[in-house]
Amino acid sequence: MLTYGRFLLQANTQGPPLEPTLPERLLTPIQTTFAELEGSITAHHAAEAGRKQAIAGRNALRKEVEGRVRRGCVQSRQHLYTYLAQDDPILADYGLA
């Protein structure tokens, strides 16, 4: 075993290696692990992009809802003013006067 370890060290330190430095039984699992790692990194980037897109969509929906509520409040206030006098105490109670 020690001889094989020395051989690997020597093969790794030579200029161009004369033969593969790692045996096939070690090289295949390492390549598989790196392929899985690249796949999980790609999946993470896709999930992050999806999260950012969802946040942008949620913010756009929030702005749209707030705009509709504001328009609804203005329309409700105008509707109340048509039926109630602007100095009516009911409007003052709700802070609309």
MARLO-984827 format. One record per atom (N, C-alpha, C): x, y, z; atom name; residue number from 1; residue in three letters. Coordinates in nm, 4 decimals, decimal comma. Example, Ala and Ser with C-alpha at 12.3 -4.5 7.8 and 13.67 -1.06 7.14 Angstrom:
+----------+----------+----------+------+------+------+
!     east !    north !       up ! name ! resi ! resn !
+----------+----------+----------+------+------+------+
!   1,3190 !  -0,5690 !   0,7800 !    N !    1 !  ala !
!   1,2300 !  -0,4500 !   0,7800 !   CA !    1 !  ala !
!   1,3200 !  -0,3300 !   0,7800 !    C !    1 !  ala !
!   1,2850 !  -0,2250 !   0,7080 !    N !    2 !  ser !
!   1,3670 !  -0,1060 !   0,7140 !   CA !    2 !  ser !
!   1,2900 !   0,0030 !   0,7870 !    C !    2 !  ser !
+----------+----------+----------+------+------+------+
//
This chain:
+----------+----------+----------+------+------+------+
!     east !    north !       up ! name ! resi ! resn !
+----------+----------+----------+------+------+------+
!   0,0829 !  -0,1189 !   0,0000 !    N !    1 !  met !
!   0,0000 !   0,0000 !   0,0000 !   CA !    1 !  met !
!   0,0877 !   0,1257 !   0,0000 !    C !    1 !  met !
!   0,1922 !   0,1225 !   0,0802 !    N !    2 !  leu !
!   0,2836 !   0,2353 !   0,0868 !   CA !    2 !  leu !
!   0,3527 !   0,2580 !  -0,0472 !    C !    2 !  leu !
!   0,3856 !   0,1493 !  -0,1146 !    N !    3 !  thr !
!   0,4485 !   0,1599 !  -0,2460 !   CA !    3 !  thr !
!   0,3527 !   0,2235 !  -0,3454 !    C !    3 !  thr !
!   0,2241 !   0,1830 !  -0,3391 !    N !    4 !  tyr !
!   0,1248 !   0,2403 !  -0,4299 !   CA !    4 !  tyr !
!   0,1048 !   0,3890 !  -0,4004 !    C !    4 !  tyr !
!   0,1047 !   0,4273 !  -0,2732 !    N !    5 !  gly !
!   0,0925 !   0,5685 !  -0,2366 !   CA !    5 !  gly !
!   0,2099 !   0,6496 !  -0,2887 !    C !    5 !  gly !
!   0,3284 !   0,5953 !  -0,2759 !    N !    6 !  arg !
!   0,4463 !   0,6649 !  -0,3300 !   CA !    6 !  arg !
!   0,4366 !   0,6778 !  -0,4820 !    C !    6 !  arg !
!   0,3865 !   0,5726 !  -0,5471 !    N !    7 !  phe !
!   0,3705 !   0,5768 !  -0,6927 !   CA !    7 !  phe !
!   0,2729 !   0,6883 !  -0,7324 !    C !    7 !  phe !
!   0,1611 !   0,6999 !  -0,6596 !    N !    8 !  leu !
!   0,0640 !   0,8056 !  -0,6903 !   CA !    8 !  leu !
!   0,1257 !   0,9440 !  -0,6698 !    C !    8 !  leu !
!   0,1998 !   0,9618 !  -0,5623 !    N !    9 !  leu !
!   0,2652 !   1,0905 !  -0,5388 !   CA !    9 !  leu !
!   0,3651 !   1,1223 !  -0,6498 !    C !    9 !  leu !
!   0,4409 !   1,0227 !  -0,6879 !    N !   10 !  gln !
!   0,5385 !   1,0435 !  -0,7943 !   CA !   10 !  gln !
!   0,4696 !   1,0720 !  -0,9267 !    C !   10 !  gln !
!   0,3601 !   1,0026 !  -0,9548 !    N !   11 !  ala !
!   0,2882 !   1,0242 !  -1,0803 !   CA !   11 !  ala !
!   0,2247 !   1,1635 !  -1,0832 !    C !   11 !  ala !
!   0,1806 !   1,2125 !  -0,9663 !    N !   12 !  asn !
!   0,1197 !   1,3457 !  -0,9597 !   CA !   12 !  asn !
!   0,2227 !   1,4565 !  -0,9716 !    C !   12 !  asn !
!   0,3454 !   1,4311 !  -0,9352 !    N !   13 !  thr !
!   0,4467 !   1,5363 !  -0,9385 !   CA !   13 !  thr !
!   0,5261 !   1,5373 !  -1,0684 !    C !   13 !  thr !
!   0,5099 !   1,4375 !  -1,1533 !    N !   14 !  gln !
!   0,5797 !   1,4366 !  -1,2811 !   CA !   14 !  gln !
!   0,5205 !   1,5420 !  -1,3730 !    C !   14 !  gln !
!   0,5949 !   1,5792 !  -1,4767 !    N !   15 !  gly !
!   0,5477 !   1,6764 !  -1,5759 !   CA !   15 !  gly !
!   0,4156 !   1,6322 !  -1,6365 !    C !   15 !  gly !
!   0,4159 !   1,5736 !  -1,7519 !    N !   16 !  pro !
!   0,2922 !   1,5137 !  -1,7999 !   CA !   16 !  pro !
!   0,2846 !   1,3702 !  -1,7472 !    C !   16 !  pro !
!   0,1753 !   1,3355 !  -1,6800 !    N !   17 !  pro !
!   0,1666 !   1,1993 !  -1,6270 !   CA !   17 !  pro !
!   0,1641 !   1,0968 !  -1,7404 !    C !   17 !  pro !
!   0,2329 !   0,9889 !  -1,7179 !    N !   18 !  leu !
!   0,2403 !   0,8843 !  -1,8192 !   CA !   18 !  leu !
!   0,1123 !   0,8020 !  -1,8240 !    C !   18 !  leu !
!   0,0400 !   0,7971 !  -1,7134 !    N !   19 !  glu !
!  -0,0871 !   0,7247 !  -1,7071 !   CA !   19 !  glu !
!  -0,1769 !   0,7997 !  -1,6094 !    C !   19 !  glu !
!  -0,3060 !   0,7699 !  -1,6083 !    N !   20 !  pro !
!  -0,3955 !   0,8402 !  -1,5147 !   CA !   20 !  pro !
!  -0,3480 !   0,8212 !  -1,3712 !    C !   20 !  pro !
!  -0,3518 !   0,9295 !  -1,2956 !    N !   21 !  thr !
!  -0,3014 !   0,9246 !  -1,1583 !   CA !   21 !  thr !
!  -0,4015 !   0,8606 !  -1,0637 !    C !   21 !  thr !
!  -0,5305 !   0,8679 !  -1,0938 !    N !   22 !  leu !
!  -0,6314 !   0,8059 !  -1,0091 !   CA !   22 !  leu !
!  -0,6853 !   0,6810 !  -1,0773 !    C !   22 !  leu !
!  -0,7022 !   0,5745 !  -1,0014 !    N !   23 !  pro !
!  -0,7600 !   0,4555 !  -1,0621 !   CA !   23 !  pro !
!  -0,9065 !   0,4787 !  -1,0977 !    C !   23 !  pro !
!  -0,9566 !   0,3998 !  -1,1879 !    N !   24 !  glu !
!  -1,0942 !   0,4151 !  -1,2379 !   CA !   24 !  glu !
!  -1,1956 !   0,3992 !  -1,1252 !    C !   24 !  glu !
!  -1,1661 !   0,3120 !  -1,0300 !    N !   25 !  arg !
!  -1,2611 !   0,2906 !  -0,9199 !   CA !   25 !  arg !
!  -1,2767 !   0,4146 !  -0,8319 !    C !   25 !  arg !
!  -1,1781 !   0,5028 !  -0,8295 !    N !   26 !  leu !
!  -1,1889 !   0,6285 !  -0,7561 !   CA !   26 !  leu !
!  -1,2358 !   0,7427 !  -0,8447 !    C !   26 !  leu !
!  -1,1981 !   0,7393 !  -0,9702 !    N !   27 !  leu !
!  -1,2306 !   0,8481 !  -1,0610 !   CA !   27 !  leu !
!  -1,3804 !   0,8550 !  -1,0901 !    C !   27 !  leu !
!  -1,4432 !   0,7398 !  -1,1109 !    N !   28 !  thr !
!  -1,5861 !   0,7382 !  -1,1444 !   CA !   28 !  thr !
!  -1,6724 !   0,7974 !  -1,0330 !    C !   28 !  thr !
!  -1,6563 !   0,7584 !  -0,9059 !    N !   29 !  pro !
!  -1,7387 !   0,8216 !  -0,8011 !   CA !   29 !  pro !
!  -1,7134 !   0,9721 !  -0,7858 !    C !   29 !  pro !
!  -1,5877 !   1,0120 !  -0,8064 !    N !   30 !  ile !
!  -1,5574 !   1,1552 !  -0,7969 !   CA !   30 !  ile !
!  -1,6277 !   1,2318 !  -0,9079 !    C !   30 !  ile !
!  -1,6242 !   1,1789 !  -1,0294 !    N !   31 !  gln !
!  -1,6923 !   1,2445 !  -1,1410 !   CA !   31 !  gln !
!  -1,8430 !   1,2482 !  -1,1172 !    C !   31 !  gln !
!  -1,8998 !   1,1408 !  -1,0646 !    N !   32 !  thr !
!  -2,0432 !   1,1370 !  -1,0349 !   CA !   32 !  thr !
!  -2,0789 !   1,2408 !  -0,9290 !    C !   32 !  thr !
!  -1,9957 !   1,2512 !  -0,8267 !    N !   33 !  thr !
!  -2,0210 !   1,3478 !  -0,7197 !   CA !   33 !  thr !
!  -2,0153 !   1,4909 !  -0,7716 !    C !   33 !  thr !
!  -1,9180 !   1,5206 !  -0,8567 !    N !   34 !  phe !
!  -1,9098 !   1,6553 !  -0,9130 !   CA !   34 !  phe !
!  -2,0273 !   1,6854 !  -1,0057 !    C !   34 !  phe !
!  -2,0742 !   1,5868 !  -1,0803 !    N !   35 !  ala !
!  -2,1915 !   1,6072 !  -1,1655 !   CA !   35 !  ala !
!  -2,3149 !   1,6360 !  -1,0805 !    C !   35 !  ala !
!  -2,3317 !   1,5623 !  -0,9699 !    N !   36 !  glu !
!  -2,4444 !   1,5881 !  -0,8795 !   CA !   36 !  glu !
!  -2,4332 !   1,7258 !  -0,8156 !    C !   36 !  glu !
!  -2,3114 !   1,7645 !  -0,7805 !    N !   37 !  leu !
!  -2,2890 !   1,8964 !  -0,7215 !   CA !   37 !  leu !
!  -2,3260 !   2,0070 !  -0,8203 !    C !   37 !  leu !
!  -2,2843 !   1,9936 !  -0,9448 !    N !   38 !  glu !
!  -2,3201 !   2,0929 !  -1,0462 !   CA !   38 !  glu !
!  -2,4712 !   2,0980 !  -1,0663 !    C !   38 !  glu !
!  -2,5367 !   1,9821 !  -1,0633 !    N !   39 !  gly !
!  -2,6827 !   1,9786 !  -1,0763 !   CA !   39 !  gly !
!  -2,7519 !   2,0483 !  -0,9606 !    C !   39 !  gly !
!  -2,7027 !   2,0268 !  -0,8391 !    N !   40 !  ser !
!  -2,7654 !   2,0928 !  -0,7242 !   CA !   40 !  ser !
!  -2,7385 !   2,2430 !  -0,7251 !    C !   40 !  ser !
!  -2,6228 !   2,2848 !  -0,7740 !    N !   41 !  ile !
!  -2,5946 !   2,4290 !  -0,7854 !   CA !   41 !  ile !
!  -2,6888 !   2,4930 !  -0,8869 !    C !   41 !  ile !
!  -2,7096 !   2,4258 !  -0,9997 !    N !   42 !  thr !
!  -2,8026 !   2,4763 !  -1,1012 !   CA !   42 !  thr !
!  -2,9442 !   2,4843 !  -1,0454 !    C !   42 !  thr !
!  -2,9862 !   2,3815 !  -0,9709 !    N !   43 !  ala !
!  -3,1193 !   2,3826 !  -0,9099 !   CA !   43 !  ala !
!  -3,1322 !   2,4956 !  -0,8081 !    C !   43 !  ala !
!  -3,0258 !   2,5218 !  -0,7331 !    N !   44 !  his !
!  -3,0284 !   2,6304 !  -0,6356 !   CA !   44 !  his !
!  -3,0434 !   2,7655 !  -0,7052 !    C !   44 !  his !
!  -2,9687 !   2,7850 !  -0,8143 !    N !   45 !  his !
!  -2,9799 !   2,9119 !  -0,8878 !   CA !   45 !  his !
!  -3,1202 !   2,9289 !  -0,9464 !    C !   45 !  his !
!  -3,1786 !   2,8208 !  -0,9962 !    N !   46 !  ala !
!  -3,3147 !   2,8285 !  -1,0501 !   CA !   46 !  ala !
!  -3,4146 !   2,8604 !  -0,9393 !    C !   46 !  ala !
!  -3,3974 !   2,7998 !  -0,8219 !    N !   47 !  ala !
!  -3,4872 !   2,8275 !  -0,7100 !   CA !   47 !  ala !
!  -3,4730 !   2,9718 !  -0,6637 !    C !   47 !  ala !
!  -3,3523 !   3,0223 !  -0,6614 !    N !   48 !  glu !
!  -3,3296 !   3,1610 !  -0,6209 !   CA !   48 !  glu !
!  -3,3939 !   3,2583 !  -0,7194 !    C !   48 !  glu !
!  -3,3814 !   3,2285 !  -0,8485 !    N !   49 !  ala !
!  -3,4456 !   3,3142 !  -0,9501 !   CA !   49 !  ala !
!  -3,5974 !   3,3077 !  -0,9361 !    C !   49 !  ala !
!  -3,6507 !   3,1896 !  -0,9081 !    N !   50 !  gly !
!  -3,7948 !   3,1761 !  -0,8871 !   CA !   50 !  gly !
!  -3,8422 !   3,2523 !  -0,7648 !    C !   50 !  gly !
!  -3,7618 !   3,2495 !  -0,6585 !    N !   51 !  arg !
!  -3,7968 !   3,3233 !  -0,5371 !   CA !   51 !  arg !
!  -3,7987 !   3,4736 !  -0,5633 !    C !   51 !  arg !
!  -3,6986 !   3,5232 !  -0,6351 !    N !   52 !  lys !
!  -3,6951 !   3,6662 !  -0,6674 !   CA !   52 !  lys !
!  -3,8136 !   3,7056 !  -0,7543 !    C !   52 !  lys !
!  -3,8497 !   3,6187 !  -0,8480 !    N !   53 !  gln !
!  -3,9640 !   3,6468 !  -0,9341 !   CA !   53 !  gln !
!  -4,0935 !   3,6464 !  -0,8529 !    C !   53 !  gln !
!  -4,1059 !   3,5548 !  -0,7573 !    N !   54 !  ala !
!  -4,2250 !   3,5502 !  -0,6730 !   CA !   54 !  ala !
!  -4,2354 !   3,6750 !  -0,5857 !    C !   54 !  ala !
!  -4,1225 !   3,7219 !  -0,5337 !    N !   55 !  ile !
!  -4,1229 !   3,8437 !  -0,4521 !   CA !   55 !  ile !
!  -4,1647 !   3,9631 !  -0,5360 !    C !   55 !  ile !
!  -4,1141 !   3,9715 !  -0,6583 !    N !   56 !  ala !
!  -4,1520 !   4,0823 !  -0,7466 !   CA !   56 !  ala !
!  -4,3009 !   4,0761 !  -0,7793 !    C !   56 !  ala !
!  -4,3532 !   3,9575 !  -0,8035 !    N !   57 !  gly !
!  -4,4961 !   3,9422 !  -0,8305 !   CA !   57 !  gly !
!  -4,5806 !   3,9797 !  -0,7107 !    C !   57 !  gly !
!  -4,5355 !   3,9386 !  -0,5912 !    N !   58 !  arg !
!  -4,6086 !   3,9727 !  -0,4692 !   CA !   58 !  arg !
!  -4,6098 !   4,1232 !  -0,4464 !    C !   58 !  arg !
!  -4,4960 !   4,1887 !  -0,4706 !    N !   59 !  asn !
!  -4,4906 !   4,3349 !  -0,4538 !   CA !   59 !  asn !
!  -4,5809 !   4,4056 !  -0,5539 !    C !   59 !  asn !
!  -4,5831 !   4,3561 !  -0,6777 !    N !   60 !  ala !
!  -4,6709 !   4,4171 !  -0,7785 !   CA !   60 !  ala !
!  -4,8173 !   4,3998 !  -0,7399 !    C !   60 !  ala !
!  -4,8524 !   4,2816 !  -0,6890 !    N !   61 !  leu !
!  -4,9906 !   4,2573 !  -0,6458 !   CA !   61 !  leu !
!  -5,0266 !   4,3470 !  -0,5278 !    C !   61 !  leu !
!  -4,9338 !   4,3645 !  -0,4349 !    N !   62 !  arg !
!  -4,9589 !   4,4511 !  -0,3197 !   CA !   62 !  arg !
!  -4,9849 !   4,5944 !  -0,3657 !    C !   62 !  arg !
!  -4,9041 !   4,6437 !  -0,4596 !    N !   63 !  lys !
!  -4,9247 !   4,7800 !  -0,5100 !   CA !   63 !  lys !
!  -5,0597 !   4,7932 !  -0,5792 !    C !   63 !  lys !
!  -5,0965 !   4,6910 !  -0,6544 !    N !   64 !  glu !
!  -5,2260 !   4,6947 !  -0,7233 !   CA !   64 !  glu !
!  -5,3410 !   4,6960 !  -0,6231 !    C !   64 !  glu !
!  -5,3324 !   4,6144 !  -0,5194 !    N !   65 !  val !
!  -5,4376 !   4,6106 !  -0,4171 !   CA !   65 !  val !
!  -5,4450 !   4,7436 !  -0,3432 !    C !   65 !  val !
!  -5,3296 !   4,7993 !  -0,3085 !    N !   66 !  glu !
!  -5,3288 !   4,9290 !  -0,2401 !   CA !   66 !  glu !
!  -5,3905 !   5,0375 !  -0,3277 !    C !   66 !  glu !
!  -5,3609 !   5,0357 !  -0,4562 !    N !   67 !  gly !
!  -5,4206 !   5,1339 !  -0,5478 !   CA !   67 !  gly !
!  -5,5709 !   5,1190 !  -0,5561 !    C !   67 !  gly !
!  -5,6169 !   4,9945 !  -0,5614 !    N !   68 !  arg !
!  -5,7626 !   4,9727 !  -0,5670 !   CA !   68 !  arg !
!  -5,8304 !   5,0162 !  -0,4381 !    C !   68 !  arg !
!  -5,7650 !   4,9901 !  -0,3242 !    N !   69 !  val !
!  -5,8228 !   5,0318 !  -0,1957 !   CA !   69 !  val !
!  -5,8294 !   5,1836 !  -0,1882 !    C !   69 !  val !
!  -5,7221 !   5,2500 !  -0,2333 !    N !   70 !  arg !
!  -5,7233 !   5,3976 !  -0,2314 !   CA !   70 !  arg !
!  -5,8353 !   5,4522 !  -0,3200 !    C !   70 !  arg !
!  -5,8474 !   5,3967 !  -0,4406 !    N !   71 !  arg !
!  -5,9549 !   5,4427 !  -0,5298 !   CA !   71 !  arg !
!  -6,0910 !   5,4135 !  -0,4687 !    C !   71 !  arg !
!  -6,1035 !   5,2985 !  -0,4017 !    N !   72 !  gly !
!  -6,2300 !   5,2630 !  -0,3364 !   CA !   72 !  gly !
!  -6,2618 !   5,3573 !  -0,2232 !    C !   72 !  gly !
!  -6,1599 !   5,3987 !  -0,1460 !    N !   73 !  cys !
!  -6,1828 !   5,4927 !  -0,0360 !   CA !   73 !  cys !
!  -6,2282 !   5,6281 !  -0,0894 !    C !   73 !  cys !
!  -6,1660 !   5,6721 !  -0,1964 !    N !   74 !  val !
!  -6,2037 !   5,8012 !  -0,2548 !   CA !   74 !  val !
!  -6,3470 !   5,7933 !  -0,3070 !    C !   74 !  val !
!  -6,3803 !   5,6843 !  -0,3737 !    N !   75 !  gln !
!  -6,5160 !   5,6692 !  -0,4265 !   CA !   75 !  gln !
!  -6,6166 !   5,6569 !  -0,3128 !    C !   75 !  gln !
!  -6,5809 !   5,5863 !  -0,2058 !    N !   76 !  ser !
!  -6,6717 !   5,5741 !  -0,0915 !   CA !   76 !  ser !
!  -6,6923 !   5,7088 !  -0,0246 !    C !   76 !  ser !
!  -6,5843 !   5,7835 !  -0,0105 !    N !   77 !  arg !
!  -6,5946 !   5,9154 !   0,0510 !   CA !   77 !  arg !
!  -6,6835 !   6,0071 !  -0,0334 !    C !   77 !  arg !
!  -6,6652 !   6,0044 !  -0,1649 !    N !   78 !  gln !
!  -6,7498 !   6,0861 !  -0,2520 !   CA !   78 !  gln !
!  -6,8955 !   6,0407 !  -0,2440 !    C !   78 !  gln !
!  -6,9167 !   5,9111 !  -0,2321 !    N !   79 !  his !
!  -7,0526 !   5,8589 !  -0,2198 !   CA !   79 !  his !
!  -7,1160 !   5,9063 !  -0,0889 !    C !   79 !  his !
!  -7,0387 !   5,9036 !   0,0208 !    N !   80 !  leu !
!  -7,0914 !   5,9513 !   0,1485 !   CA !   80 !  leu !
!  -7,1217 !   6,1003 !   0,1433 !    C !   80 !  leu !
!  -7,0374 !   6,1774 !   0,0767 !    N !   81 !  tyr !
!  -7,0595 !   6,3212 !   0,0693 !   CA !   81 !  tyr !
!  -7,1865 !   6,3547 !  -0,0080 !    C !   81 !  tyr !
!  -7,2268 !   6,2675 !  -0,0987 !    N !   82 !  thr !
!  -7,3504 !   6,2963 !  -0,1720 !   CA !   82 !  thr !
!  -7,4728 !   6,2783 !  -0,0831 !    C !   82 !  thr !
!  -7,4632 !   6,1901 !   0,0175 !    N !   83 !  tyr !
!  -7,5788 !   6,1643 !   0,1029 !   CA !   83 !  tyr !
!  -7,5712 !   6,2310 !   0,2392 !    C !   83 !  tyr !
!  -7,4519 !   6,2705 !   0,2807 !    N !   84 !  leu !
!  -7,4357 !   6,3336 !   0,4116 !   CA !   84 !  leu !
!  -7,3680 !   6,4697 !   0,3936 !    C !   84 !  leu !
!  -7,3988 !   6,5583 !   0,4815 !    N !   85 !  ala !
!  -7,3324 !   6,6895 !   0,4794 !   CA !   85 !  ala !
!  -7,1888 !   6,6721 !   0,5272 !    C !   85 !  ala !
!  -7,0984 !   6,7564 !   0,4765 !    N !   86 !  gln !
!  -6,9566 !   6,7395 !   0,5095 !   CA !   86 !  gln !
!  -6,9278 !   6,7706 !   0,6559 !    C !   86 !  gln !
!  -7,0153 !   6,8405 !   0,7234 !    N !   87 !  asp !
!  -6,9932 !   6,8677 !   0,8657 !   CA !   87 !  asp !
!  -7,0734 !   6,7738 !   0,9544 !    C !   87 !  asp !
!  -7,1237 !   6,6642 !   0,8982 !    N !   88 !  asp !
!  -7,2020 !   6,5664 !   0,9738 !   CA !   88 !  asp !
!  -7,1120 !   6,4992 !   1,0777 !    C !   88 !  asp !
!  -7,1616 !   6,4802 !   1,2020 !    N !   89 !  pro !
!  -7,0779 !   6,4191 !   1,3060 !   CA !   89 !  pro !
!  -7,0391 !   6,2729 !   1,2753 !    C !   89 !  pro !
!  -7,1168 !   6,2037 !   1,1962 !    N !   90 !  ile !
!  -7,0830 !   6,0651 !   1,1610 !   CA !   90 !  ile !
!  -6,9525 !   6,0627 !   1,0810 !    C !   90 !  ile !
!  -6,9362 !   6,1555 !   0,9877 !    N !   91 !  leu !
!  -6,8138 !   6,1630 !   0,9112 !   CA !   91 !  leu !
!  -6,6953 !   6,1994 !   0,9997 !    C !   91 !  leu !
!  -6,7180 !   6,2834 !   1,0974 !    N !   92 !  ala !
!  -6,6117 !   6,3220 !   1,1888 !   CA !   92 !  ala !
!  -6,5686 !   6,2016 !   1,2743 !    C !   92 !  ala !
!  -6,6663 !   6,1182 !   1,3121 !    N !   93 !  asp !
!  -6,6357 !   5,9997 !   1,3928 !   CA !   93 !  asp !
!  -6,5405 !   5,9049 !   1,3182 !    C !   93 !  asp !
!  -6,5574 !   5,8946 !   1,1887 !    N !   94 !  tyr !
!  -6,4744 !   5,8050 !   1,1091 !   CA !   94 !  tyr !
!  -6,3518 !   5,8752 !   1,0496 !    C !   94 !  tyr !
!  -6,3327 !   6,0013 !   1,0810 !    N !   95 !  gly !
!  -6,2173 !   6,0748 !   1,0322 !   CA !   95 !  gly !
!  -6,2281 !   6,1129 !   0,8866 !    C !   95 !  gly !
!  -6,3483 !   6,1239 !   0,8347 !    N !   96 !  leu !
!  -6,3683 !   6,1597 !   0,6951 !   CA !   96 !  leu !
!  -6,4054 !   6,3058 !   0,6776 !    C !   96 !  leu !
!  -6,4246 !   6,3763 !   0,7873 !    N !   97 !  ala !
!  -6,4647 !   6,5162 !   0,7742 !   CA !   97 !  ala !
!  -6,3454 !   6,6059 !   0,7599 !    C !   97 !  ala !
+----------+----------+----------+------+------+------+
//
